[in-house]
Amino acid sequence: MSMDRSLRYRAALSRHRNVLSRAERLAILKDQGRWSEDRSPLGLPKLAHRKGHAGKGH
């Protein structure tokens, strides 16, 4: 059985993802000061996760 193309290269695993894991969202909320340890990790707010890219030069 052959391996799927997306799993062949290590660089492919580091590509931009639109969906963050719960741990990644908690880390961002802690950095923003919007999270305290006494809160439940369930029902976290959505976070904008945009990939920055170079635009057209004018």
KOLSE-589767 format. One record per atom (N, C-alpha, C, O, CB): residue number from 1; residue in three letters; atom name; y, x, z. Coordinates in steps of 0.2 Angstrom, whole numbers, plus 5000, padded with zeros to 4 digits. Glycine has a CB too. Example, Ala and Ser with C-alpha at 12.3 -4.5 7.8 and 13.67 -1.06 7.14 Angstrom:
<k 1&r ALA&a N&c2 4972&c1 5066&c3 5039>
<k 1&r ALA&a CA&c2 4978&c1 5062&c3 5039>
<k 1&r ALA&a C&c2 4984&c1 5066&c3 5039>
<k 1&r ALA&a O&c2 4983&c1 5071&c3 5042>
<k 1&r ALA&a CB&c2 4978&c1 5057&c3 5045>
<k 2&r SER&a N&c2 4989&c1 5064&c3 5035>
<k 2&r SER&a CA&c2 4995&c1 5068&c3 5036>
<k 2&r SER&a C&c2 5000&c1 5064&c3 5039>
<k 2&r SER&a O&c2 5006&c1 5067&c3 5040>
<k 2&r SER&a CB&c2 4997&c1 5070&c3 5029>
This chain:
<k 1&r MET&a N&c2 4994&c1 5004&c3 5000>
<k 1&r MET&a CA&c2 5000&c1 5000&c3 5000>
<k 1&r MET&a C&c2 5006&c1 5004&c3 5000>
<k 1&r MET&a O&c2 5007&c1 5009&c3 5004>
<k 1&r MET&a CB&c2 5000&c1 4995&c3 5006>
<k 2&r SER&a N&c2 5011&c1 5003&c3 4996>
<k 2&r SER&a CA&c2 5017&c1 5007&c3 4995>
<k 2&r SER&a C&c2 5022&c1 5005&c3 5000>
<k 2&r SER&a O&c2 5022&c1 4999&c3 5003>
<k 2&r SER&a CB&c2 5020&c1 5007&c3 4988>
<k 3&r MET&a N&c2 5027&c1 5009&c3 5002>
<k 3&r MET&a CA&c2 5032&c1 5008&c3 5007>
<k 3&r MET&a C&c2 5038&c1 5005&c3 5003>
<k 3&r MET&a O&c2 5039&c1 5006&c3 4998>
<k 3&r MET&a CB&c2 5034&c1 5014&c3 5011>
<k 4&r ASP&a N&c2 5041&c1 5000&c3 5006>
<k 4&r ASP&a CA&c2 5047&c1 4997&c3 5004>
<k 4&r ASP&a C&c2 5053&c1 5002&c3 5002>
<k 4&r ASP&a O&c2 5053&c1 5007&c3 5006>
<k 4&r ASP&a CB&c2 5050&c1 4991&c3 5008>
<k 5&r ARG&a N&c2 5056&c1 5001&c3 4997>
<k 5&r ARG&a CA&c2 5061&c1 5006&c3 4995>
<k 5&r ARG&a C&c2 5067&c1 5007&c3 5000>
<k 5&r ARG&a O&c2 5069&c1 5012&c3 5001>
<k 5&r ARG&a CB&c2 5065&c1 5004&c3 4988>
<k 6&r SER&a N&c2 5069&c1 5002&c3 5004>
<k 6&r SER&a CA&c2 5074&c1 5002&c3 5009>
<k 6&r SER&a C&c2 5072&c1 5006&c3 5015>
<k 6&r SER&a O&c2 5076&c1 5009&c3 5019>
<k 6&r SER&a CB&c2 5076&c1 4995&c3 5011>
<k 7&r LEU&a N&c2 5065&c1 5008&c3 5016>
<k 7&r LEU&a CA&c2 5063&c1 5011&c3 5021>
<k 7&r LEU&a C&c2 5061&c1 5019&c3 5020>
<k 7&r LEU&a O&c2 5060&c1 5023&c3 5024>
<k 7&r LEU&a CB&c2 5057&c1 5008&c3 5024>
<k 8&r ARG&a N&c2 5062&c1 5021&c3 5013>
<k 8&r ARG&a CA&c2 5060&c1 5027&c3 5011>
<k 8&r ARG&a C&c2 5065&c1 5033&c3 5014>
<k 8&r ARG&a O&c2 5063&c1 5038&c3 5015>
<k 8&r ARG&a CB&c2 5060&c1 5028&c3 5004>
<k 9&r TYR&a N&c2 5072&c1 5031&c3 5014>
<k 9&r TYR&a CA&c2 5077&c1 5036&c3 5015>
<k 9&r TYR&a C&c2 5080&c1 5035&c3 5022>
<k 9&r TYR&a O&c2 5082&c1 5029&c3 5023>
<k 9&r TYR&a CB&c2 5082&c1 5036&c3 5009>
<k 10&r ARG&a N&c2 5081&c1 5040&c3 5025>
<k 10&r ARG&a CA&c2 5085&c1 5040&c3 5032>
<k 10&r ARG&a C&c2 5092&c1 5037&c3 5031>
<k 10&r ARG&a O&c2 5094&c1 5034&c3 5035>
<k 10&r ARG&a CB&c2 5085&c1 5046&c3 5035>
<k 11&r ALA&a N&c2 5095&c1 5039&c3 5025>
<k 11&r ALA&a CA&c2 5102&c1 5037&c3 5024>
<k 11&r ALA&a C&c2 5102&c1 5029&c3 5023>
<k 11&r ALA&a O&c2 5107&c1 5026&c3 5025>
<k 11&r ALA&a CB&c2 5105&c1 5041&c3 5018>
<k 12&r ALA&a N&c2 5097&c1 5027&c3 5020>
<k 12&r ALA&a CA&c2 5097&c1 5019&c3 5019>
<k 12&r ALA&a C&c2 5097&c1 5015&c3 5026>
<k 12&r ALA&a O&c2 5099&c1 5010&c3 5026>
<k 12&r ALA&a CB&c2 5091&c1 5017&c3 5015>
<k 13&r LEU&a N&c2 5095&c1 5019&c3 5031>
<k 13&r LEU&a CA&c2 5094&c1 5015&c3 5038>
<k 13&r LEU&a C&c2 5101&c1 5015&c3 5041>
<k 13&r LEU&a O&c2 5102&c1 5011&c3 5046>
<k 13&r LEU&a CB&c2 5089&c1 5018&c3 5042>
<k 14&r SER&a N&c2 5106&c1 5019&c3 5039>
<k 14&r SER&a CA&c2 5112&c1 5020&c3 5042>
<k 14&r SER&a C&c2 5118&c1 5016&c3 5038>
<k 14&r SER&a O&c2 5124&c1 5017&c3 5039>
<k 14&r SER&a CB&c2 5114&c1 5027&c3 5043>
<k 15&r ARG&a N&c2 5116&c1 5012&c3 5033>
<k 15&r ARG&a CA&c2 5120&c1 5008&c3 5030>
<k 15&r ARG&a C&c2 5124&c1 5003&c3 5034>
<k 15&r ARG&a O&c2 5122&c1 5001&c3 5039>
<k 15&r ARG&a CB&c2 5117&c1 5005&c3 5023>
<k 16&r HIS&a N&c2 5129&c1 5000&c3 5031>
<k 16&r HIS&a CA&c2 5133&c1 4995&c3 5035>
<k 16&r HIS&a C&c2 5129&c1 4989&c3 5036>
<k 16&r HIS&a O&c2 5126&c1 4986&c3 5031>
<k 16&r HIS&a CB&c2 5140&c1 4994&c3 5031>
<k 17&r ARG&a N&c2 5129&c1 4986&c3 5042>
<k 17&r ARG&a CA&c2 5126&c1 4979&c3 5043>
<k 17&r ARG&a C&c2 5131&c1 4974&c3 5045>
<k 17&r ARG&a O&c2 5136&c1 4976&c3 5049>
<k 17&r ARG&a CB&c2 5120&c1 4980&c3 5048>
<k 18&r ASN&a N&c2 5131&c1 4968&c3 5043>
<k 18&r ASN&a CA&c2 5135&c1 4963&c3 5045>
<k 18&r ASN&a C&c2 5133&c1 4960&c3 5052>
<k 18&r ASN&a O&c2 5138&c1 4957&c3 5055>
<k 18&r ASN&a CB&c2 5135&c1 4958&c3 5040>
<k 19&r VAL&a N&c2 5127&c1 4961&c3 5054>
<k 19&r VAL&a CA&c2 5125&c1 4958&c3 5060>
<k 19&r VAL&a C&c2 5124&c1 4964&c3 5065>
<k 19&r VAL&a O&c2 5121&c1 4968&c3 5064>
<k 19&r VAL&a CB&c2 5118&c1 4954&c3 5059>
<k 20&r LEU&a N&c2 5127&c1 4963&c3 5071>
<k 20&r LEU&a CA&c2 5126&c1 4968&c3 5077>
<k 20&r LEU&a C&c2 5121&c1 4965&c3 5081>
<k 20&r LEU&a O&c2 5120&c1 4959&c3 5083>
<k 20&r LEU&a CB&c2 5133&c1 4969&c3 5080>
<k 21&r SER&a N&c2 5118&c1 4970&c3 5084>
<k 21&r SER&a CA&c2 5113&c1 4969&c3 5090>
<k 21&r SER&a C&c2 5117&c1 4967&c3 5096>
<k 21&r SER&a O&c2 5123&c1 4968&c3 5097>
<k 21&r SER&a CB&c2 5108&c1 4974&c3 5091>
<k 22&r ARG&a N&c2 5113&c1 4964&c3 5101>
<k 22&r ARG&a CA&c2 5116&c1 4962&c3 5107>
<k 22&r ARG&a C&c2 5119&c1 4968&c3 5111>
<k 22&r ARG&a O&c2 5125&c1 4968&c3 5113>
<k 22&r ARG&a CB&c2 5111&c1 4958&c3 5112>
<k 23&r ALA&a N&c2 5115&c1 4973&c3 5111>
<k 23&r ALA&a CA&c2 5118&c1 4980&c3 5114>
<k 23&r ALA&a C&c2 5124&c1 4982&c3 5111>
<k 23&r ALA&a O&c2 5129&c1 4985&c3 5114>
<k 23&r ALA&a CB&c2 5112&c1 4985&c3 5114>
<k 24&r GLU&a N&c2 5124&c1 4982&c3 5104>
<k 24&r GLU&a CA&c2 5130&c1 4984&c3 5100>
<k 24&r GLU&a C&c2 5136&c1 4980&c3 5102>
<k 24&r GLU&a O&c2 5142&c1 4982&c3 5103>
<k 24&r GLU&a CB&c2 5129&c1 4984&c3 5093>
<k 25&r ARG&a N&c2 5135&c1 4973&c3 5102>
<k 25&r ARG&a CA&c2 5141&c1 4969&c3 5104>
<k 25&r ARG&a C&c2 5143&c1 4970&c3 5111>
<k 25&r ARG&a O&c2 5149&c1 4970&c3 5112>
<k 25&r ARG&a CB&c2 5139&c1 4961&c3 5103>
<k 26&r LEU&a N&c2 5139&c1 4971&c3 5116>
<k 26&r LEU&a CA&c2 5141&c1 4972&c3 5123>
<k 26&r LEU&a C&c2 5145&c1 4979&c3 5123>
<k 26&r LEU&a O&c2 5150&c1 4979&c3 5127>
<k 26&r LEU&a CB&c2 5134&c1 4973&c3 5127>
<k 27&r ALA&a N&c2 5143&c1 4984&c3 5119>
<k 27&r ALA&a CA&c2 5146&c1 4990&c3 5119>
<k 27&r ALA&a C&c2 5154&c1 4989&c3 5117>
<k 27&r ALA&a O&c2 5158&c1 4992&c3 5120>
<k 27&r ALA&a CB&c2 5143&c1 4995&c3 5115>
<k 28&r ILE&a N&c2 5154&c1 4985&c3 5112>
<k 28&r ILE&a CA&c2 5161&c1 4984&c3 5109>
<k 28&r ILE&a C&c2 5165&c1 4980&c3 5114>
<k 28&r ILE&a O&c2 5171&c1 4981&c3 5115>
<k 28&r ILE&a CB&c2 5161&c1 4980&c3 5102>
<k 29&r LEU&a N&c2 5162&c1 4975&c3 5117>
<k 29&r LEU&a CA&c2 5166&c1 4971&c3 5122>
<k 29&r LEU&a C&c2 5168&c1 4975&c3 5128>
<k 29&r LEU&a O&c2 5173&c1 4974&c3 5130>
<k 29&r LEU&a CB&c2 5162&c1 4965&c3 5124>
<k 30&r LYS&a N&c2 5164&c1 4980&c3 5130>
<k 30&r LYS&a CA&c2 5166&c1 4984&c3 5136>
<k 30&r LYS&a C&c2 5171&c1 4988&c3 5134>
<k 30&r LYS&a O&c2 5176&c1 4989&c3 5138>
<k 30&r LYS&a CB&c2 5160&c1 4988&c3 5138>
<k 31&r ASP&a N&c2 5171&c1 4991&c3 5128>
<k 31&r ASP&a CA&c2 5177&c1 4995&c3 5125>
<k 31&r ASP&a C&c2 5183&c1 4992&c3 5125>
<k 31&r ASP&a O&c2 5189&c1 4994&c3 5126>
<k 31&r ASP&a CB&c2 5175&c1 4998&c3 5118>
<k 32&r GLN&a N&c2 5183&c1 4985&c3 5123>
<k 32&r GLN&a CA&c2 5189&c1 4981&c3 5123>
<k 32&r GLN&a C&c2 5191&c1 4978&c3 5129>
<k 32&r GLN&a O&c2 5196&c1 4975&c3 5130>
<k 32&r GLN&a CB&c2 5188&c1 4975&c3 5118>
<k 33&r GLY&a N&c2 5187&c1 4979&c3 5135>
<k 33&r GLY&a CA&c2 5189&c1 4977&c3 5141>
<k 33&r GLY&a C&c2 5187&c1 4969&c3 5142>
<k 33&r GLY&a O&c2 5190&c1 4966&c3 5146>
<k 33&r GLY&a CB&c2 5196&c1 4978&c3 5143>
<k 34&r ARG&a N&c2 5183&c1 4966&c3 5138>
<k 34&r ARG&a CA&c2 5182&c1 4959&c3 5138>
<k 34&r ARG&a C&c2 5175&c1 4957&c3 5141>
<k 34&r ARG&a O&c2 5173&c1 4952&c3 5140>
<k 34&r ARG&a CB&c2 5182&c1 4956&c3 5131>
<k 35&r TRP&a N&c2 5172&c1 4962&c3 5144>
<k 35&r TRP&a CA&c2 5165&c1 4961&c3 5147>
<k 35&r TRP&a C&c2 5165&c1 4964&c3 5154>
<k 35&r TRP&a O&c2 5168&c1 4969&c3 5155>
<k 35&r TRP&a CB&c2 5160&c1 4965&c3 5142>
<k 36&r SER&a N&c2 5162&c1 4960&c3 5158>
<k 36&r SER&a CA&c2 5161&c1 4962&c3 5165>
<k 36&r SER&a C&c2 5153&c1 4962&c3 5166>
<k 36&r SER&a O&c2 5150&c1 4958&c3 5163>
<k 36&r SER&a CB&c2 5165&c1 4958&c3 5170>
<k 37&r GLU&a N&c2 5151&c1 4966&c3 5171>
<k 37&r GLU&a CA&c2 5143&c1 4967&c3 5172>
<k 37&r GLU&a C&c2 5140&c1 4961&c3 5175>
<k 37&r GLU&a O&c2 5134&c1 4959&c3 5175>
<k 37&r GLU&a CB&c2 5142&c1 4973&c3 5176>
<k 38&r ASP&a N&c2 5145&c1 4956&c3 5178>
<k 38&r ASP&a CA&c2 5142&c1 4951&c3 5182>
<k 38&r ASP&a C&c2 5141&c1 4945&c3 5177>
<k 38&r ASP&a O&c2 5138&c1 4939&c3 5179>
<k 38&r ASP&a CB&c2 5146&c1 4949&c3 5187>
<k 39&r ARG&a N&c2 5143&c1 4945&c3 5171>
<k 39&r ARG&a CA&c2 5142&c1 4940&c3 5166>
<k 39&r ARG&a C&c2 5135&c1 4940&c3 5163>
<k 39&r ARG&a O&c2 5132&c1 4945&c3 5163>
<k 39&r ARG&a CB&c2 5147&c1 4940&c3 5161>
<k 40&r SER&a N&c2 5133&c1 4934&c3 5160>
<k 40&r SER&a CA&c2 5126&c1 4934&c3 5157>
<k 40&r SER&a C&c2 5127&c1 4937&c3 5150>
<k 40&r SER&a O&c2 5132&c1 4935&c3 5147>
<k 40&r SER&a CB&c2 5123&c1 4927&c3 5157>
<k 41&r PRO&a N&c2 5122&c1 4941&c3 5148>
<k 41&r PRO&a CA&c2 5122&c1 4943&c3 5141>
<k 41&r PRO&a C&c2 5120&c1 4938&c3 5136>
<k 41&r PRO&a O&c2 5120&c1 4939&c3 5130>
<k 41&r PRO&a CB&c2 5118&c1 4949&c3 5140>
<k 42&r LEU&a N&c2 5119&c1 4932&c3 5138>
<k 42&r LEU&a CA&c2 5117&c1 4927&c3 5133>
<k 42&r LEU&a C&c2 5124&c1 4923&c3 5131>
<k 42&r LEU&a O&c2 5128&c1 4922&c3 5135>
<k 42&r LEU&a CB&c2 5112&c1 4922&c3 5136>
<k 43&r GLY&a N&c2 5124&c1 4921&c3 5125>
<k 43&r GLY&a CA&c2 5130&c1 4917&c3 5123>
<k 43&r GLY&a C&c2 5136&c1 4921&c3 5122>
<k 43&r GLY&a O&c2 5142&c1 4919&c3 5123>
<k 43&r GLY&a CB&c2 5132&c1 4911&c3 5127>
<k 44&r LEU&a N&c2 5135&c1 4927&c3 5119>
<k 44&r LEU&a CA&c2 5141&c1 4932&c3 5118>
<k 44&r LEU&a C&c2 5145&c1 4929&c3 5113>
<k 44&r LEU&a O&c2 5143&c1 4926&c3 5108>
<k 44&r LEU&a CB&c2 5138&c1 4939&c3 5116>
<k 45&r PRO&a N&c2 5152&c1 4931&c3 5113>
<k 45&r PRO&a CA&c2 5156&c1 4929&c3 5108>
<k 45&r PRO&a C&c2 5155&c1 4933&c3 5101>
<k 45&r PRO&a O&c2 5152&c1 4938&c3 5101>
<k 45&r PRO&a CB&c2 5164&c1 4930&c3 5110>
<k 46&r LYS&a N&c2 5157&c1 4930&c3 5096>
<k 46&r LYS&a CA&c2 5156&c1 4933&c3 5089>
<k 46&r LYS&a C&c2 5161&c1 4939&c3 5089>
<k 46&r LYS&a O&c2 5167&c1 4938&c3 5091>
<k 46&r LYS&a CB&c2 5157&c1 4928&c3 5083>
<k 47&r LEU&a N&c2 5159&c1 4944&c3 5085>
<k 47&r LEU&a CA&c2 5164&c1 4950&c3 5084>
<k 47&r LEU&a C&c2 5165&c1 4951&c3 5077>
<k 47&r LEU&a O&c2 5160&c1 4951&c3 5073>
<k 47&r LEU&a CB&c2 5162&c1 4956&c3 5088>
<k 48&r ALA&a N&c2 5171&c1 4952&c3 5075>
<k 48&r ALA&a CA&c2 5172&c1 4954&c3 5068>
<k 48&r ALA&a C&c2 5170&c1 4962&c3 5067>
<k 48&r ALA&a O&c2 5172&c1 4966&c3 5071>
<k 48&r ALA&a CB&c2 5180&c1 4954&c3 5066>
<k 49&r HIS&a N&c2 5165&c1 4963&c3 5062>
<k 49&r HIS&a CA&c2 5163&c1 4969&c3 5061>
<k 49&r HIS&a C&c2 5164&c1 4971&c3 5054>
<k 49&r HIS&a O&c2 5159&c1 4969&c3 5050>
<k 49&r HIS&a CB&c2 5155&c1 4970&c3 5063>
<k 50&r ARG&a N&c2 5169&c1 4974&c3 5052>
<k 50&r ARG&a CA&c2 5171&c1 4975&c3 5045>
<k 50&r ARG&a C&c2 5170&c1 4982&c3 5043>
<k 50&r ARG&a O&c2 5172&c1 4987&c3 5047>
<k 50&r ARG&a CB&c2 5178&c1 4973&c3 5043>
<k 51&r LYS&a N&c2 5168&c1 4984&c3 5037>
<k 51&r LYS&a CA&c2 5167&c1 4990&c3 5035>
<k 51&r LYS&a C&c2 5173&c1 4992&c3 5031>
<k 51&r LYS&a O&c2 5175&c1 4989&c3 5027>
<k 51&r LYS&a CB&c2 5161&c1 4991&c3 5031>
<k 52&r GLY&a N&c2 5177&c1 4998&c3 5034>
<k 52&r GLY&a CA&c2 5183&c1 5000&c3 5030>
<k 52&r GLY&a C&c2 5181&c1 5003&c3 5024>
<k 52&r GLY&a O&c2 5176&c1 5007&c3 5024>
<k 52&r GLY&a CB&c2 5187&c1 5004&c3 5035>
<k 53&r HIS&a N&c2 5185&c1 5002&c3 5019>
<k 53&r HIS&a CA&c2 5183&c1 5006&c3 5012>
<k 53&r HIS&a C&c2 5190&c1 5007&c3 5009>
<k 53&r HIS&a O&c2 5195&c1 5004&c3 5010>
<k 53&r HIS&a CB&c2 5179&c1 5002&c3 5007>
<k 54&r ALA&a N&c2 5190&c1 5012&c3 5004>
<k 54&r ALA&a CA&c2 5196&c1 5014&c3 5001>
<k 54&r ALA&a C&c2 5198&c1 5008&c3 4996>
<k 54&r ALA&a O&c2 5193&c1 5006&c3 4992>
<k 54&r ALA&a CB&c2 5195&c1 5020&c3 4998>
<k 55&r GLY&a N&c2 5204&c1 5006&c3 4995>
<k 55&r GLY&a CA&c2 5206&c1 5001&c3 4991>
<k 55&r GLY&a C&c2 5209&c1 5005&c3 4984>
<k 55&r GLY&a O&c2 5208&c1 5011&c3 4984>
<k 55&r GLY&a CB&c2 5212&c1 4997&c3 4994>
<k 56&r LYS&a N&c2 5211&c1 5001&c3 4980>
<k 56&r LYS&a CA&c2 5214&c1 5003&c3 4973>
<k 56&r LYS&a C&c2 5220&c1 5006&c3 4975>
<k 56&r LYS&a O&c2 5225&c1 5004&c3 4978>
<k 56&r LYS&a CB&c2 5214&c1 4997&c3 4968>
<k 57&r GLY&a N&c2 5221&c1 5012&c3 4972>
<k 57&r GLY&a CA&c2 5228&c1 5016&c3 4972>
<k 57&r GLY&a C&c2 5233&c1 5013&c3 4968>
<k 57&r GLY&a O&c2 5232&c1 5012&c3 4962>
<k 57&r GLY&a CB&c2 5227&c1 5023&c3 4971>
<k 58&r HIS&a N&c2 5239&c1 5011&c3 4970>
<k 58&r HIS&a CA&c2 5244&c1 5008&c3 4966>
<k 58&r HIS&a C&c2 5250&c1 5013&c3 4966>
<k 58&r HIS&a O&c2 5255&c1 5012&c3 4963>
<k 58&r HIS&a CB&c2 5246&c1 5002&c3 4969>
